[in-house]
Amino acid sequence: MQKNNLLNRKNKQQLLKDLDLEKFERKICSFYRYITINNVNDIRNQLYSIFSELNVLGRIYIAKEGINAQVSIPNPNWRKFINAIEFFTEFKNMQIKPAVFHSKYSFIKLIVRVKDKIVADGFDDDLNILSSIGTYLSAAEFNEAMNDPNSIVVDMRNYYESEVGHFNNAICPDAETFKDLLPLVKKMLNEKKKNKLLLYCTGGIRCEKASAYLMNHDFEDVNQLQGGIISYNQQVKEENLECKFKGKNFVFDSRMGEIITEDIISNCHQCDSPSNRHTNCKNQACHILFIQCEQCDVMFHNCCSKECSIIAALSMNEQRELRKQPLKAAPLRKYQKGTKPRLQELIKKRAKAQLNS
């Protein structure tokens, strides 16, 4: 197959139009596996070819250390999709985790990309994940372990994920990336190496690396929630268990989150009213991720500030010209890599000042 056929070259408008015309429902799921893959480029091309024919959309990352995917599959093609995965020896009997709720527009195109790692950890060498991982816990076992006074529950996700939903009494580190999170957690727990650690993340993939990392640094009792929050929610419903996760499970697609419980534990970054509604600033030169209530959405036109809303209202040609002066086009971008409290306080301060001006 020619290389040009292994990429989707339609623009966003064309892709959305295709979705609008679909007459079937879609199912969203995720899967991963840490396994040594030697022929990553060949598998990438085969997956893209097969999934294109099945009209699968989403993101799939392939690396020498394994596969990581979040995809949307047409319901009529579900069985063919499962058969296609089973075709590869490396991916047989892989756990496929369905999403909490499904949306046709979660993904608009298929991306299958070769990466250095399926989860960026910031290390030059590979963690020995296949031989040193923490003990897997089911939802029931995780709940029971949380009752142990020697247990420490640790959220292995980024701050913007944990701020809208997390387990009761969990440690939620203020880290923006996973590679920042690992050394931060090790430092925070350095005096707790004999405690029972209970790690969790969205679907389990980050906990695999985190548990291996902590065990390699002499933590003695490392455990992880098997299948992550996604599987936990499913087991809670099927087994009628107490749900000890409160709020929303952040997801990396257009849905921005899955409601696990109706608890709203976060606040709008502009007016401080209760909200768990993540959005990206509509000014593409800024595009920071923040929490915005519906009222502030209307007031600021889906932007983080009036300044950005003025820029977002310009024509595309005017915006392109302005982006040649990046600090003017992206008022808050230089703060985006700051800590959670710093960025939230800055957004709130600017919104308040602009409303009073």
N, C-alpha and C positions, 0 to 999 in steps of 0.2 A: 504494500500500500504506500502511496506517495505521502511525503511528509505533510503536504498541504491538507491532506484529508484527516490529519491527526490533531487539528486545532479547530476551534469554533471561531469563525471570523465575523459573525453577525454582531451588529451593534446592540446596545441596550434596548432601544426602541423595538427593533426586530425581534429580540428574544422575548420581550414582554408581550408583544403581539401574538407570538406563537403560543405562549401560555394562555392568553385570553381565549384562543380558539380551541383549546383542549376540551374534550367532552367527557373526560374521565377524572377520577380522583387520584391523588398521589399519596404515597406513604413515605414518611421520612424516617431514616434510621441511621445509626452510626456503628462502626466496628473498627477494631484495631487488632494488631498482633505484632509482638516483638519476635522476629525470627530472622535469621541470616538470609539475605537475598543477594545473590551474586549477579544475576542478569537483570538489574533494575530497569534498564532502558527497554529491553525486550518486553518485560512484563508491563511496563507503563504503556507501551504502544498497543499491546494486546488488549489491555483493559479499556483503553480509550476507544478502540475499534468496536469491541463487543458492547460496551455500555452506550456508545453513540447509537448503535442499531436498536437498543432497547429504550432509547429516549430517557436515559438516566441523567439527572442533573446533580450538581454538587461539587465538593472538593475531595480529591483523593491524593494523598501524599505517599510516595514510595521512596524508601531509602534502603541502604544496606542493612539497617537494623529492623526493617519491617514495613508495615502499612498502617495508615491512619485515614479514616474516611468518614464524611458526613454527606449523605446523599438523599435524593428524592427520586422515588421510583413510581412509574405509572402502575396503578393497582393491577391492570390486566397483565403486566409483564413481571409481576412479583416472582412467580415460580421460575421463570426463565432467568431472572436476576440471581436467584439463589443457586441455580444450576451453573450459572456462569462463574460464580465465585468458587464453587466446589470443583470446577474444572482444574483449578490451580492447586497443585499438591501443597504449596506453602499455606494455602488459606482454607483447607478442609476443616470442617467442624468448628468454624470460627463463630463466636457468639455475636449475633446481630441484635442490636438493642433498638427497639422502636421508640420514636419520640413520644413525649407526653401528649402533645397534640400536633396535628398535621396542617400544613398550609401549602397551597399550590405554589405560592410565590416565595417560599423560603430560599430557593436557589433558582437562578435564571439561566445558568449555563453549566456545562460540564468542564471541570478542570482536573486533569490528571498530571501531576507534576513530580519530577524527580527532585528530592531534597537531600541535603547532607544528613539530616536526622528528621525523624517524624515528629519529634518534640525537641525544640531547641533548648539545650541545657547549658550552653556556654562553655562546655568542656572540650578540650582537644581530643582527649581519649574517650573511649566508650565505657559507660558503666556496665558492669557485668550483670545485666538484668536477668538473663536466662537462668543464672545459677544462684542469685542472691536477691530475692524479693521477700517482702513482708508476708505475713499470714493473711490469707483471704478470709473475709468475714461476710456472711449473708446479712440481710437487713435485720433479722431477728437477733443474730449474734452481735451485730454492731450496737443495736439498742441495749442489749444486756451488758456489753462491755462498757458502755457509757456510764452505767451505774457503779462501776468499780471506782472507788475513791482514788486509786492509783493511776487512773486513766487520764490521758490528755488528748483531747480531740483537736486535730489540726486541719485547717482548710488549706489545701494545696492549690488554690486558684488565685487569680489576680484580684486586687482589691475591688475593682469595679464589678467583679462577679459576686464576691462575698457580701458586698454592701447591700444587695437587694435580697439575699437569702443565704442562710447558713444554719448549721446544727446548733442546738442549745449549748451555750457555754464554750463554743469552739474558739480556738485561737485563730484570728483572721489577720495574717500579716499584711502590712501596708507595702505591697510590692506590685509593680506594674507588669512584670514579665516573669515567666517561670525561672529563667536563669538568674534573676535577682532573688527569687523566692527561696531557692535551695540553700544558699549560704546564710540567708537571713533566718530561716527556720533552724538551721544547725546552731547558729549563734544564740537564738532565743531559748533553745532547749539544751544548751550545753551542760547545764547542771542537772538535767533530768534524764540521763542516759539509761537509768534503770527503770524508769516509769513505762507504763504500757501506753504506747503511742497509737492513736486511732486516726489514720489519714483518710481523707476523702477528696474527690474532685468530681468533675462533671460525669465522665464515663469510665474512669479508671485508669486511663493511659498515663496521666501525669503521676499518679500514685505509684505506678510500677517503677518509674525512675526515682521518685522521691524515696521510696522504701529502700531501694538498692543503695542510694546515696547515703542515707542515714545509717544503714547497717554497715556500710563500708567505713563509717566514722564511729563505730563502736556503740551504737544504740542497740540495746539488748532485746527489746520486746516491741517490734514494729509490726503493725497490723494495718490492713487497708480494706476499705469498703469495696467489695468485688462488684464491678459494673458501675460503680459510682452512684451519683444521685439519681441518674436515669433508672438504673435497675432497682435502687432502693425504693423509689416511688412506686414502681410496678409491684414489687414484693409486698409493700405495705398495703396496697389495695387488694391484692390476691389473697393475702394471709390475714387481713383485718388486724394489722399491727398498729401500734401507736406511731404516729409520724413525728419524729423529733427534729425534722428539718422544717424550718419556718421561712415562708416567703416564696421567692421566685428563683428558679434555676436559670441563670444566664446562659444563652446559647449564641454561637458565632454564626448566625445567619439572619435573614431579614426579620425573623420573629423577635429577636433580641432577648427572648426569655420564655420560660414555661412556668405557669402557675402551679406550684406544688401545694401551697396552702394560701388562704386568702389574707394572711398576715402581711401588712405593709410595714416593713421595718426600716425603710430608708426615707429620705426627704428630697424634695426638689432642690436642686443646687442653686436655683435663682430666688425662690420665695420662701423656701424652708417648709413648705406644707408637705404632708405625707404623700409620697409618690414612689413608684418603683418602675417608672417608664423611662428606659434608656433611649437615647437618640443620638445621632451625630449632627453637629452643627451644619446647617444647610449651606453655609459658605464653604465651598469645596477647598478653598485655600486654608481654612481653619480645620473644619471636620472633626473637632474634638468630640470624644464620647462623654456624655454627661446625662444626669437625670433631670428631666423636665416634665412638670405637670401639664395637663391639658390647657389650663388657663395661661401659663407662661408660654406655651407653644403658640397660642393665638397672639399674645402680646408681643412676642419677639420673633414671630414668623418662623418658628422651628430653628432658631439660631441661639447662640449662647449669649448674645448681646445685641443691642440696637445697632452697634457699629457693624457687626457681621450681617445683620438683616439688611442694612443699606447696601452692602457689597453684593449680597446674594440676589438683590432685586435688579442689579445692573444686567445689561445684555452680556452674552457670553464673550463677545469681542472686548467689551470694556473690562470684564473680569480677567481676561487673558493679559491685557495690558497692565492691569494693576498687579497681577501676580509676578510681574517682572520686578516689582518692589515688594518682596515677600513680607516684610514686617508690617506694611500698610494693609496688605491683603489678608494676612493671617494674624490678627491682633493677639490671640492667645496661644498660638502654636509654640512659641518659645517656652511656654509654661507647661506644655503637655507632658513632658517627661518628669514633672515634679511629683511630689507625693500627693496622696489622696486629699489630706486636709488642706494643703496649699492650693491645689487647683480648685477644689470646691469653694473655698473661702474667696478666692479671686473672682470666680464666676458670680458668686452671690454679691460681692462688693461692687462689681461693675454693674450688675443688673440694678441694684438699689440706687446707685449714683445716677444712672441714666434715667431711671423712672422719676427721680427727684429733680432732674435738670429741666 
